[in-house]
Amino acid sequence: MGIRVLKGGMLTTVQDLGRTGYQSQGFSVAGVMDVRSFKIANLLLDNPENEPVLEFTLIGPTLEFTSATIIAITGGDFQPTVNEEPVPMYTALYMNKGDILKFKSARTGSRGYIAFSSYLKVPVVMGSRCTNLKSKIGGFKGRKLQEGDYLNFRIKRRYLPFFLSRKLELDDVNEFEKDETVLRVVMGPQDDRFSKQGIETFLNSEYTVTSDFDRMGCRLEGPYIAPKESSDIISDGIAFGSIQVPSHGKPIILLADRQTTGGYAKIATVASVDIPKLVQRKTDHKIRFKPITVQEAQELYKKELKELDQMRKVIHKPCKEVLDCRLVAKRVSKLFDGANK
């Protein structure tokens, strides 16, 4: 009862929100790169918020289902098909035993997500089921998926109420198509290590995503960001979205598999609501930075939580097709009752 991996894709791993509480021991948080897409995938299936999913990058996997379940696909558009027929994203999809789910390379975005109503059966390691590739722990044997792997499900869950209404019309995929995006950032904590000209350069220049872009971080190419003297600091902790500027003066945005500490000054930190836009970029895409306050970042986060709550209400609202089916069933039942009298 589970899924068989026919093709692993470029980088497919089991991920959740990450392994927190162990950075002091040298273990990175890891977890999903695009938290928004992850949460929406689980939301569509009424899964627990931190239920693990499959995250894949640039080229998606091919999976065979050995038992029935329900899935939801979010993130970039990898042109998914079931038994060679196109299927929609951001929609609950019923998978039968023997169905084959395929993905192509990413048409938009660079990372995709699959949630499962039957829950992936992988061990909990230090409070998380996510894969830490560098430490080789968590997920499926601490590594990416490859041909021949088999993942079991933890439960049999093949029914969801309001099934036909479990779909969302979102602009996420269209957002991933844009070649340029603006990332809102909170300045600091070491922006005082940079000259006034360096700060102006950072905030008023266009930077390009390089091929040096993985789960650990995204290196950007663009104008030199000048420090006052040196960007070297005594190593301190690093947050998801911290923007380091080493001696070469080019920003590096640190992501899910980031190191736990670093000795380069951090000029700013990307607001959590904008990290999904960043991690769905591709090589040669353009990025600009816009400063906001901590309070503004918090308001944006609260707004996103309200949006997710509204999505939950939408998928729990019976759609017209469901109501029509219930009405027909009721009328048929009355006819049979009348015939039996």
C-alpha positions as CSV (number, residue, x, y, z in Angstrom):
1,M,0.0,0.0,0.0
2,G,2.0,2.9,-1.3
3,I,3.9,4.3,-4.3
4,R,6.7,2.8,-6.4
5,V,9.2,5.1,-7.9
6,L,9.7,4.4,-11.6
7,K,11.8,7.5,-12.2
8,G,13.2,9.7,-9.4
9,G,13.4,13.0,-11.4
10,M,16.3,15.4,-10.8
11,L,15.9,15.9,-7.0
12,T,12.8,14.4,-5.3
13,T,12.8,14.2,-1.5
14,V,10.4,13.8,1.4
15,Q,10.0,17.1,3.2
16,D,7.9,18.8,5.9
17,L,8.3,22.1,7.7
18,G,11.8,21.1,8.9
19,R,13.7,19.8,11.9
20,T,13.7,22.6,14.5
21,G,15.6,22.8,17.8
22,Y,18.9,21.2,16.7
23,Q,20.8,24.0,15.0
24,S,23.0,24.4,18.2
25,Q,24.1,20.9,17.5
26,G,25.0,21.6,13.9
27,F,21.8,20.2,12.2
28,S,20.2,22.5,9.6
29,V,16.4,22.8,9.7
30,A,16.0,21.6,6.1
31,G,12.3,21.2,5.2
32,V,10.4,22.4,2.2
33,M,11.7,25.3,0.1
34,D,8.2,26.7,-0.9
35,V,6.2,26.7,2.4
36,R,3.1,28.3,0.7
37,S,2.8,25.5,-1.9
38,F,3.4,22.9,0.8
39,K,0.7,24.2,3.0
40,I,-1.8,24.5,0.2
41,A,-1.2,20.9,-0.9
42,N,-2.0,19.6,2.6
43,L,-4.9,22.0,3.0
44,L,-6.6,20.6,-0.2
45,L,-6.6,17.2,1.5
46,D,-7.4,18.2,5.1
47,N,-4.0,16.8,6.1
48,P,-2.2,17.9,9.3
49,E,-0.3,21.1,8.5
50,N,3.1,19.5,8.9
51,E,2.3,16.2,7.0
52,P,5.3,15.4,4.8
53,V,5.1,15.7,1.0
54,L,7.3,14.9,-2.0
55,E,9.2,18.0,-3.2
56,F,10.8,17.8,-6.6
57,T,13.1,20.2,-8.6
58,L,13.3,21.1,-12.3
59,I,12.4,17.6,-13.6
60,G,9.6,15.7,-11.8
61,P,9.4,12.0,-10.9
62,T,7.3,9.1,-12.4
63,L,5.3,7.2,-9.7
64,E,3.1,4.1,-9.8
65,F,0.4,3.8,-7.2
66,T,-0.1,0.3,-5.6
67,S,-3.2,1.3,-3.8
68,A,-5.9,3.9,-4.1
69,T,-5.4,7.3,-2.4
70,I,-6.0,11.0,-3.0
71,I,-3.3,13.5,-3.9
72,A,-2.9,17.2,-4.5
73,I,-0.2,18.8,-6.7
74,T,1.1,22.3,-6.2
75,G,4.1,24.6,-6.9
76,G,5.5,25.0,-10.4
77,D,3.8,23.6,-13.5
78,F,5.5,20.3,-14.3
79,Q,2.7,19.4,-16.7
80,P,1.4,16.4,-14.7
81,T,-0.4,13.4,-16.3
82,V,-2.1,10.3,-15.0
83,N,-2.0,7.4,-17.3
84,E,-0.8,9.8,-20.1
85,E,-3.8,12.1,-19.6
86,P,-3.3,15.7,-18.3
87,V,-4.5,16.4,-14.8
88,P,-5.1,19.8,-13.1
89,M,-3.0,21.2,-10.3
90,Y,-4.3,22.7,-7.0
91,T,-7.0,20.1,-7.1
92,A,-7.8,16.9,-5.2
93,L,-7.2,14.0,-7.5
94,Y,-8.3,10.4,-6.9
95,M,-5.6,7.8,-7.7
96,N,-6.6,4.2,-8.3
97,K,-4.3,1.2,-7.8
98,G,-2.1,0.9,-10.9
99,D,-2.3,4.5,-11.9
100,I,0.9,6.1,-13.1
101,L,1.6,9.8,-12.3
102,K,4.2,11.5,-14.6
103,F,5.8,14.9,-14.6
104,K,7.9,16.6,-17.3
105,S,10.4,19.4,-16.8
106,A,9.1,22.6,-15.1
107,R,7.2,24.8,-17.6
108,T,6.9,27.5,-14.9
109,G,8.6,27.6,-11.5
110,S,11.3,25.2,-10.5
111,R,9.8,23.2,-7.6
112,G,6.7,21.1,-7.2
113,Y,4.9,19.3,-4.4
114,I,2.7,16.2,-4.0
115,A,0.6,15.7,-0.8
116,F,-1.1,12.3,-0.1
117,S,-4.3,11.7,1.9
118,S,-2.9,8.3,3.1
119,Y,0.3,9.9,4.6
120,L,3.8,8.8,3.7
121,K,5.3,6.2,6.0
122,V,8.8,7.5,6.8
123,P,10.5,7.5,10.2
124,V,10.4,10.5,12.6
125,V,14.0,11.6,13.3
126,M,14.5,14.3,15.9
127,G,10.9,15.4,15.6
128,S,10.6,15.6,11.8
129,R,10.2,13.4,8.8
130,C,12.1,15.7,6.4
131,T,15.2,14.7,4.5
132,N,18.5,16.3,5.4
133,L,20.7,15.5,2.4
134,K,23.9,16.6,4.0
135,S,23.5,14.7,7.2
136,K,21.8,11.8,5.4
137,I,19.0,11.6,7.9
138,G,15.2,11.6,7.7
139,G,12.9,11.1,4.8
140,F,13.5,8.0,2.7
141,K,16.9,6.6,3.9
142,G,18.2,10.2,4.2
143,R,18.6,10.6,0.4
144,K,16.7,11.6,-2.7
145,L,14.4,9.2,-4.4
146,Q,15.6,6.9,-7.2
147,E,14.3,4.3,-9.5
148,G,13.1,1.2,-7.7
149,D,12.3,2.9,-4.3
150,Y,9.0,2.0,-2.6
151,L,7.3,4.3,-0.1
152,N,4.5,2.9,2.0
153,F,1.4,4.8,3.3
154,R,0.7,5.0,7.0
155,I,-3.1,4.8,6.8
156,K,-6.0,4.0,4.4
157,R,-7.7,7.3,3.7
158,R,-9.6,7.3,0.4
159,Y,-12.6,9.5,1.1
160,L,-12.8,13.3,1.6
161,P,-16.0,15.3,2.0
162,F,-16.9,17.9,-0.6
163,F,-14.5,16.2,-3.0
164,L,-15.6,18.1,-6.1
165,S,-15.1,21.4,-4.5
166,R,-11.5,20.7,-3.5
167,K,-9.9,22.9,-6.1
168,L,-8.4,26.4,-6.0
169,E,-8.1,29.0,-8.7
170,L,-4.8,30.8,-7.8
171,D,-2.3,33.1,-9.5
172,D,0.7,31.2,-8.1
173,V,1.6,29.4,-11.4
174,N,1.3,32.7,-13.3
175,E,3.5,34.4,-10.7
176,F,6.2,31.8,-11.3
177,E,6.2,32.7,-15.1
178,K,7.6,36.2,-14.4
179,D,11.2,36.7,-15.4
180,E,11.6,39.5,-12.7
181,T,10.4,39.6,-9.2
182,V,10.7,42.0,-6.3
183,L,11.6,40.5,-2.9
184,R,10.6,42.5,0.2
185,V,13.4,42.4,2.8
186,V,13.9,43.5,6.4
187,M,17.3,45.2,6.6
188,G,19.9,43.8,9.0
189,P,21.1,42.4,11.3
190,Q,24.5,43.6,10.0
191,D,23.5,46.2,7.5
192,D,25.7,48.7,9.5
193,R,28.7,46.8,8.1
194,F,28.0,48.3,4.7
195,S,28.7,51.7,3.3
196,K,25.8,54.1,2.4
197,Q,26.7,53.5,-1.3
198,G,26.7,49.7,-0.7
199,I,23.2,49.9,0.8
200,E,22.0,52.0,-2.1
201,T,23.5,49.6,-4.6
202,F,21.7,46.7,-2.9
203,L,18.3,48.4,-2.9
204,N,18.5,50.0,-6.4
205,S,20.1,47.4,-8.5
206,E,18.9,44.4,-10.5
207,Y,20.5,41.0,-9.7
208,T,20.5,37.8,-11.7
209,V,19.9,34.3,-10.4
210,T,22.9,32.2,-11.3
211,S,23.2,28.4,-11.8
212,D,24.7,28.2,-8.3
213,F,21.2,27.7,-6.8
214,D,20.2,24.7,-4.7
215,R,18.5,23.9,-1.5
216,M,21.3,25.5,0.5
217,G,21.2,28.9,-1.1
218,C,20.9,31.1,-4.2
219,R,23.9,33.1,-5.4
220,L,23.1,36.2,-7.3
221,E,25.2,38.1,-9.9
222,G,25.1,41.9,-10.0
223,P,26.7,45.2,-8.9
224,Y,29.3,45.1,-6.1
225,I,27.9,45.8,-2.6
226,A,30.6,47.8,-0.8
227,P,31.3,47.2,2.9
228,K,32.6,50.0,5.2
229,E,35.7,48.0,5.9
230,S,35.1,44.2,5.8
231,S,32.1,42.0,5.6
232,D,33.7,39.4,7.9
233,I,32.0,39.0,11.3
234,I,32.2,36.6,14.2
235,S,30.0,33.6,13.2
236,D,26.4,33.8,14.3
237,G,23.1,32.1,13.5
238,I,21.4,32.2,10.1
239,A,17.7,32.4,9.4
240,F,15.8,31.1,6.3
241,G,16.2,34.0,3.8
242,S,19.2,35.6,5.3
243,I,21.2,37.5,2.6
244,Q,25.0,37.2,3.1
245,V,27.5,39.4,1.3
246,P,31.0,37.8,1.3
247,S,34.1,39.7,0.3
248,H,33.3,39.4,-3.4
249,G,30.4,41.8,-2.8
250,K,27.6,39.6,-4.4
251,P,24.6,38.6,-2.4
252,I,23.9,35.0,-1.4
253,I,20.4,34.2,-0.1
254,L,20.4,31.2,2.3
255,L,17.6,28.7,2.1
256,A,16.3,25.5,3.7
257,D,19.5,23.5,3.8
258,R,21.6,26.5,4.9
259,Q,24.5,26.1,7.3
260,T,23.5,26.8,10.9
261,T,26.1,29.7,11.4
262,G,28.1,31.9,9.1
263,G,30.9,34.5,9.3
264,Y,29.8,36.9,6.6
265,A,27.7,40.0,7.3
266,K,24.0,39.7,6.5
267,I,22.7,42.8,4.9
268,A,19.0,41.8,5.0
269,T,16.5,39.0,5.4
270,V,13.8,38.1,2.9
271,A,10.3,38.3,4.3
272,S,9.0,34.8,4.8
273,V,5.9,35.4,2.5
274,D,8.3,36.2,-0.4
275,I,10.6,33.2,-0.1
276,P,8.3,31.1,-2.2
277,K,8.7,33.6,-5.1
278,L,12.5,33.3,-4.8
279,V,12.7,29.5,-4.6
280,Q,10.6,29.2,-7.8
281,R,13.0,31.3,-9.8
282,K,15.2,29.9,-12.5
283,T,18.7,30.7,-13.8
284,D,18.9,34.1,-15.4
285,H,15.7,35.4,-13.8
286,K,16.0,38.9,-12.3
287,I,15.5,40.0,-8.7
288,R,15.2,43.4,-7.0
289,F,14.9,44.2,-3.3
290,K,12.5,46.4,-1.5
291,P,13.0,47.3,2.2
292,I,10.1,46.9,4.6
293,T,9.9,47.1,8.4
294,V,9.5,44.1,10.8
295,Q,5.9,45.2,11.5
296,E,5.1,45.3,7.8
297,A,6.6,41.8,7.4
298,Q,4.4,40.6,10.3
299,E,1.3,42.1,8.7
300,L,2.1,40.4,5.4
301,Y,2.4,37.1,7.3
302,K,-0.9,37.6,9.1
303,K,-2.5,38.4,5.7
304,E,-1.2,35.2,4.3
305,L,-2.6,33.2,7.2
306,K,-6.0,34.7,6.6
307,E,-5.7,33.9,2.9
308,L,-5.0,30.2,3.7
309,D,-8.0,30.2,6.1
310,Q,-10.2,31.5,3.3
311,M,-8.9,28.8,1.0
312,R,-10.0,26.2,3.6
313,K,-13.5,27.7,3.6
314,V,-13.6,27.5,-0.2
315,I,-12.8,23.8,-0.4
316,H,-15.2,23.0,2.4
317,K,-18.1,24.7,0.6
318,P,-20.2,22.2,-1.3
319,C,-20.0,23.1,-5.0
320,K,-23.0,23.2,-7.4
321,E,-22.2,19.8,-8.9
322,V,-22.4,18.2,-5.4
323,L,-25.7,19.8,-4.6
324,D,-27.1,18.8,-8.0
325,C,-26.1,15.2,-7.4
326,R,-27.7,15.2,-4.0
327,L,-30.9,16.6,-5.4
328,V,-31.0,14.0,-8.2
329,A,-30.4,11.2,-5.6
330,K,-33.2,12.5,-3.4
331,R,-35.7,12.6,-6.4
332,V,-34.7,9.1,-7.5
333,S,-35.2,7.9,-3.9
334,K,-38.7,9.4,-3.8
335,L,-39.6,7.6,-7.1
336,F,-38.5,4.3,-5.8
337,D,-40.4,4.8,-2.6
338,G,-43.5,5.6,-4.6
339,A,-43.1,2.5,-6.8
340,N,-42.8,0.3,-3.7
341,K,-46.0,1.5,-2.1
